Amino acid sequence: MKFIAEIDVMPLKALLDPQGRAVTSVLKNMGMPEFENVRIGKHVTLEVESDSEENAKVKIEEACKKLLANPIMESFHYSIKGN
């Protein structure tokens, strides 16, 4: 069975986010001071073949921990649905 995972990887809140800081600054310079603390991350969509949703979750978490997210600097969360 195929499962589709939507994964969000974000920098840890304790770390500086230079991209987010730059976007926050530009928004303020464009006359939009109401935006604060912008954080820039990445979104990954993938399909995984697995016999069950639980096994698919294990595979997705392994991919996130080993490749998609750097646990020293980033966190991740995901949602999964059957296809």
Buried (B, 14 or more C-beta within 10 A) or exposed (E): EEBBBEBBBBBBEEEEBEEBBEBBEEBEEEEEEEEEEBBBBEEBEBEBEBEEEEBBBEBBBEBBEEEBBEEEEBBBEBEBEEE
